[in-house]
Amino acid sequence: MSAYGFEIVQTLIVDIEPDEHVKKAMNEINAAARLRVAANEKAEAEKSYRSKRAEGEAESKFLSGLGIARQRQAIVDGLRDSVLGFSVNVPGTTAKDVMDMVLVTQYFDTIKDIGAASKSSAVFIPHGPGAVRDIASQIRDGLLQANAQ
């Protein structure tokens, strides 16, 4: 404009109207950036969820283990008291006789529990006059082998 004798000192731009292709490209760039941020946020949330879930499962298993240990200790204490009480009250019985009777009772309780479970459709359990004796000897042999090692 100086060729015509004008000098432009300052201009006020009110609105820029780029070409439609430029607008579309800019919008796609912005959308892609937002999608990247959203994907990162989603991945972080999933990572946090899995971490907390794993921590919860670990705590649950730990507490379940404590409960099972206490339950087994109570069973052992009860069995000990039963064996001592029975052998004192019934003369001529030994601790082995009482344990065999307890094992038979637990065997029948196990069969009852398996039959009561809704998911069990067929369970093969040896059931005959010598079945409980065989199971008792297997348990006894297993305990002896564990103690030997």
C-alpha positions in Angstrom: 0.0 0.0 0.0 3.0 2.3 0.4 3.1 2.6 -3.4 -0.3 4.3 -3.2 0.8 6.5 -0.3 -0.8 4.5 2.5 1.0 3.0 5.4 -0.9 0.2 7.3 -0.1 0.6 11.0 -2.6 -1.9 12.6 -5.4 -4.1 11.5 -8.2 -5.7 13.3 -9.0 -9.3 12.1 -12.5 -10.2 13.2 -12.9 -13.7 11.6 -10.6 -16.1 9.8 -12.3 -18.3 7.3 -9.9 -21.0 6.1 -10.7 -23.4 3.3 -13.0 -26.3 4.1 -10.2 -28.8 3.6 -8.1 -27.0 6.1 -10.9 -26.8 8.6 -11.5 -30.5 8.2 -7.9 -31.4 8.7 -7.6 -29.2 11.8 -10.7 -30.9 13.3 -9.3 -34.3 12.6 -6.0 -33.4 14.3 -7.9 -32.2 17.3 -10.1 -35.2 17.4 -7.1 -37.6 17.1 -5.4 -35.8 20.0 -8.5 -36.1 22.2 -8.8 -39.8 21.3 -5.2 -40.3 22.3 -5.8 -38.7 25.7 -9.0 -40.6 26.2 -7.2 -43.9 25.3 -4.4 -43.1 27.8 -7.0 -42.3 30.5 -8.9 -45.5 29.8 -5.7 -47.6 29.9 -4.8 -46.0 33.3 -8.2 -46.7 34.7 -8.1 -50.3 33.5 -4.6 -50.7 35.0 -5.8 -49.3 38.3 -8.9 -51.5 38.3 -6.9 -54.7 37.6 -4.4 -53.7 40.3 -7.1 -53.1 42.9 -8.9 -56.3 41.9 -5.7 -58.4 42.3 -5.1 -56.8 45.7 -8.6 -57.6 46.7 -8.3 -61.2 45.6 -5.0 -61.6 47.4 -6.5 -60.2 50.6 -9.6 -62.5 50.2 -7.4 -65.6 49.7 -5.3 -64.6 52.7 -8.4 -64.2 54.9 -9.9 -67.4 53.5 -6.7 -69.2 54.4 -6.8 -67.9 57.9 -10.4 -69.0 58.3 -9.6 -72.5 57.0 -6.6 -72.8 59.3 -8.8 -71.8 62.3 -11.5 -74.2 61.2 -9.1 -77.1 61.0 -7.6 -76.2 64.3 -11.0 -76.2 65.9 -11.7 -79.6 64.2 -8.5 -81.0 65.6 -9.2 -79.7 69.0 -12.7 -81.2 68.9 -11.4 -84.5 67.7 -8.8 -84.7 70.4 -11.5 -83.9 73.0 -13.8 -86.5 71.5 -11.1 -89.2 71.4 -10.1 -88.6 75.0 -13.7 -88.4 76.3 -14.8 -91.5 74.4 -11.8 -93.6 75.4 -12.3 -92.6 79.1 -16.1 -93.3 79.0 -16.0 -96.5 77.1 -13.5 -98.9 78.6 -11.5 -101.1 76.3 -11.4 -98.7 73.4 -8.2 -97.2 72.0 -7.6 -93.9 70.4 -7.3 -95.8 67.0 -10.8 -97.3 67.5 -12.2 -93.8 68.1 -10.3 -92.3 65.2 -11.7 -95.1 62.9 -15.2 -94.2 64.1 -14.6 -90.5 63.5 -13.3 -91.3 60.0 -16.4 -93.4 59.2 -18.5 -90.5 60.4 -16.6 -88.0 58.2 -16.8 -90.4 55.3 -20.6 -90.5 55.5 -20.7 -86.7 56.0 -18.7 -86.3 52.8 -20.9 -88.6 50.8 -24.0 -86.7 52.1 -22.4 -83.3 51.2 -21.5 -84.6 47.7 -25.0 -85.8 47.2 -26.5 -82.5 48.4 -24.3 -80.4 46.0 -26.3 -79.2 43.0 -23.4 -79.4 40.6 -22.4 -83.1 41.2 -24.0 -85.4 38.7 -21.9 -88.5 39.1 -19.2 -89.2 41.7 -17.5 -92.6 42.0 -16.6 -93.4 45.5 -15.6 -96.8 46.7 -18.3 -97.9 49.0 -18.2 -101.3 50.5 -17.2 -103.0 53.8 -13.5 -102.3 53.3 -13.8 -98.9 51.7 -13.5 -96.9 54.9 -10.6 -99.1 56.0 -8.8 -98.5 52.7 -9.4 -94.8 52.9 -8.1 -94.8 56.5 -5.0 -96.7 55.5 -4.4 -94.3 52.6 -4.7 -91.3 54.9 -2.4 -93.0 57.5 0.2 -93.9 54.9 0.1 -90.4 53.5 0.6 -88.9 57.0 3.5 -91.4 57.7 5.2 -90.5 54.4 4.8 -86.8 55.0 6.3 -87.2 58.5 9.2 -89.3 57.1 10.2 -86.5 54.7 
